[in-house]
């Protein structure tokens, strides 16, 4: 699962970078704002995946610790 998440995160960062490039190349303010908003959304999604991954890892570790105590 963690490897799959890493791929999803990398994909989000790639798409964010592409959106940022599109914003730099935009011909007008409206398009620029659209691509900057898309960049922010891709970054938010990447951060969400990373957070979920950390919480899952912590939860799994706590479950292992509880199992050892029994």
Backbone torsions as a table, in degrees:
resi	resn	phi	psi	omega
1	UNK	NA	-40.2	-177.0
2	UNK	-65.5	-35.6	178.0
3	UNK	-67.0	-38.5	178.2
4	UNK	-63.9	-42.2	178.8
5	UNK	-62.7	-41.5	179.6
6	UNK	-60.1	-39.0	178.1
7	UNK	-66.9	-41.3	178.1
8	UNK	-62.7	-42.1	179.6
9	UNK	-63.8	-46.0	179.7
10	UNK	-60.7	-40.0	178.6
11	UNK	-63.7	-42.2	178.2
12	UNK	-61.7	-44.5	179.4
13	UNK	-64.1	-37.5	177.9
14	UNK	-63.7	-46.0	180.0
15	UNK	-66.4	-34.3	175.8
16	UNK	-63.4	-43.0	178.7
17	UNK	-63.6	-40.5	178.0
18	UNK	-64.1	-40.6	178.5
19	UNK	-64.7	-40.1	178.0
20	UNK	-63.0	-40.3	177.7
21	UNK	-64.3	-42.3	177.4
22	UNK	-61.4	-38.6	178.0
23	UNK	-63.0	-41.5	178.8
24	UNK	-64.3	-32.0	-178.1
25	UNK	-90.5	-2.5	-175.3
26	UNK	-62.3	144.6	-177.5
27	UNK	-88.2	-17.5	-179.5
28	UNK	-145.9	166.5	-175.6
29	UNK	-63.1	-37.0	-179.0
30	UNK	-63.4	-46.0	178.0
31	UNK	-65.5	-41.7	180.0
32	UNK	-59.0	-46.0	179.0
33	UNK	-63.6	-38.8	177.9
34	UNK	-58.6	-49.4	-177.5
35	UNK	-70.2	-34.1	175.9
36	UNK	-66.1	-38.0	176.0
37	UNK	-64.4	-40.9	177.9
38	UNK	-63.6	-40.6	177.3
39	UNK	-59.0	-47.4	179.9
40	UNK	-60.5	-40.1	-179.7
41	UNK	-66.2	-41.9	177.8
42	UNK	-64.1	-39.5	178.5
43	UNK	-66.0	-40.9	178.0
44	UNK	-61.5	-43.4	179.2
45	UNK	-63.9	-42.2	177.3
46	UNK	-60.2	-45.1	179.1
47	UNK	-63.6	-36.7	178.4
48	UNK	-64.8	-44.4	177.6
49	UNK	-60.7	-43.7	-179.3
50	UNK	-64.2	-42.3	179.1
51	UNK	-63.0	-46.6	179.2
52	UNK	-59.2	-40.7	178.8
53	UNK	-61.9	-43.7	179.6
54	UNK	-65.6	-42.9	179.7
55	UNK	-64.0	-42.1	178.8
56	UNK	-62.4	-43.8	178.8
57	UNK	-61.8	-43.7	179.8
58	UNK	-64.7	-42.6	179.1
59	UNK	-62.6	-43.1	178.4
60	UNK	-62.9	-39.5	178.7
61	UNK	-65.2	-42.6	177.7
62	UNK	-63.5	-39.7	177.0
63	UNK	-62.7	-41.9	177.8
64	UNK	-62.8	-41.7	179.4
65	UNK	-63.0	-41.7	178.8
66	UNK	-64.9	-37.9	178.9
67	UNK	-65.0	-35.8	179.7
68	UNK	-67.8	-30.7	-176.7
69	UNK	-76.4	-21.1	-176.5
70	UNK	-77.7	NA	NA
